[in-house]
Amino acid sequence: QVQLVESGGGLVQAGGSLRLSCAASTRTFANFAMGWFRQAPGKEREFVAAISWNSGKTVYADSVKGRFTISRDNAKNTVYLQMNSLQPEDTAVYYCAAGPFAVADQYEYDYWGQGTQVTVSS
């Protein structure tokens, strides 16, 4: 069983930045691809970014390309999401997930965190 705990969310003004972290409670963290997803009120959960086990592959949603950066530190069992130039439409609960492949399909991920709220004010 893998437990994932997100942190780093909060309230920020438009144009600002936040860095989300997701800590995994497993010694096999390096075996997993990691993804970030988000869900805004009244909307379905959507893909944000993903990274392969060795950071060799990263994938981004078009809506965040050039603004968000996913990275990981396998020694710390942690994946990060650096979010720059935040806009009100980025407001959502952000979830990290672990799975075998760095893909956009949420159904390919086996483990999920509880989420962290990001609110961007205009």
C-alpha positions as CSV (number, residue, x, y, z in Angstrom):
1,Q,0.0,0.0,0.0
2,V,1.2,3.5,-0.9
3,Q,0.1,6.5,1.0
4,L,0.5,9.9,-0.6
5,V,0.2,13.2,1.2
6,E,0.1,16.5,-0.7
7,S,1.1,19.9,0.8
8,G,1.8,23.4,-0.3
9,G,-1.6,24.6,-1.4
10,G,-3.0,27.9,-0.4
11,L,-4.4,31.2,-1.6
12,V,-2.3,33.3,-4.1
13,Q,-3.0,36.2,-6.3
14,A,-3.1,35.9,-10.1
15,G,0.4,35.9,-11.5
16,G,1.8,34.4,-8.4
17,S,3.5,31.0,-7.7
18,L,3.1,28.0,-5.5
19,R,5.0,24.7,-5.2
20,L,3.1,21.6,-4.3
21,S,4.7,18.6,-2.7
22,C,3.6,15.0,-2.5
23,A,5.3,12.7,-0.1
24,A,5.0,9.0,-0.5
25,S,5.2,6.4,2.3
26,T,6.9,3.6,0.4
27,R,10.4,2.4,-0.1
28,T,9.5,1.6,-3.7
29,F,8.7,5.2,-4.7
30,A,11.3,5.0,-7.4
31,N,9.3,2.2,-9.1
32,F,6.3,4.5,-9.7
33,A,5.5,7.1,-12.2
34,M,3.8,10.1,-10.6
35,G,1.0,12.3,-11.8
36,W,-0.7,15.5,-10.7
37,F,-4.4,16.0,-11.3
38,R,-6.9,18.7,-10.3
39,Q,-10.6,19.1,-9.8
40,A,-12.4,22.4,-9.8
41,P,-15.9,22.8,-8.3
42,G,-18.5,21.4,-10.5
43,K,-16.0,19.9,-13.0
44,E,-14.4,16.5,-13.6
45,R,-11.0,15.7,-12.4
46,E,-8.4,16.6,-15.1
47,F,-4.8,15.7,-15.8
48,V,-2.1,18.3,-15.1
49,A,1.3,16.7,-15.4
50,A,3.1,13.4,-15.0
51,I,6.7,12.2,-14.6
52,S,8.3,8.8,-15.1
53,W,10.1,6.9,-12.4
54,N,13.6,8.3,-13.4
55,S,12.4,11.7,-14.5
56,G,13.2,10.8,-18.1
57,K,9.7,11.6,-19.4
58,T,7.4,14.4,-18.4
59,V,4.0,15.1,-19.8
60,Y,1.9,18.2,-19.4
61,A,-1.7,19.3,-20.1
62,D,-1.8,22.0,-22.7
63,S,-3.4,24.4,-20.3
64,V,-0.3,24.4,-18.0
65,K,2.6,24.0,-20.5
66,G,5.2,26.6,-19.9
67,R,3.8,27.6,-16.5
68,F,4.0,24.4,-14.4
69,T,7.0,22.1,-13.9
70,I,6.8,18.6,-12.4
71,S,9.9,17.1,-10.8
72,R,10.8,14.4,-8.3
73,D,13.4,13.5,-5.7
74,N,13.5,9.7,-5.3
75,A,15.9,10.0,-2.3
76,K,13.1,12.0,-0.5
77,N,10.2,10.0,-1.9
78,T,8.7,13.2,-3.0
79,V,7.2,14.7,-6.2
80,Y,6.8,18.4,-6.8
81,L,4.6,20.7,-8.9
82,Q,6.0,24.1,-9.4
83,M,3.2,26.4,-10.5
84,N,4.0,29.8,-12.0
85,S,1.9,32.5,-13.5
86,L,-1.1,31.2,-11.8
87,Q,-4.5,32.2,-13.0
88,P,-8.0,32.1,-11.4
89,E,-8.8,29.1,-13.7
90,D,-6.1,27.1,-12.0
91,T,-8.2,27.1,-8.8
92,A,-8.9,23.5,-7.9
93,V,-8.1,20.7,-5.5
94,Y,-4.8,19.2,-6.6
95,Y,-4.2,15.5,-6.2
96,C,-1.0,13.5,-6.7
97,A,-1.2,9.9,-7.9
98,A,1.2,6.9,-8.3
99,G,1.1,4.4,-11.1
100,P,3.1,2.3,-13.5
101,F,3.2,4.9,-16.4
102,A,3.6,8.6,-16.8
103,V,0.3,9.2,-18.7
104,A,-2.6,11.5,-18.7
105,D,-5.2,8.8,-18.1
106,Q,-6.3,8.9,-14.4
107,Y,-7.4,5.3,-14.6
108,E,-3.8,4.2,-15.0
109,Y,-3.0,5.4,-11.5
110,D,-3.3,3.1,-8.5
111,Y,-2.8,5.3,-5.5
112,W,-4.1,8.8,-4.8
113,G,-3.5,11.4,-2.2
114,Q,-6.3,13.3,-0.4
115,G,-5.7,16.6,-2.3
116,T,-4.6,20.1,-1.5
117,Q,-6.6,23.2,-2.2
118,V,-5.2,25.9,-4.5
119,T,-7.1,29.1,-4.8
120,V,-6.0,31.9,-7.2
121,S,-7.7,35.3,-6.7
122,S,-8.0,37.8,-9.5
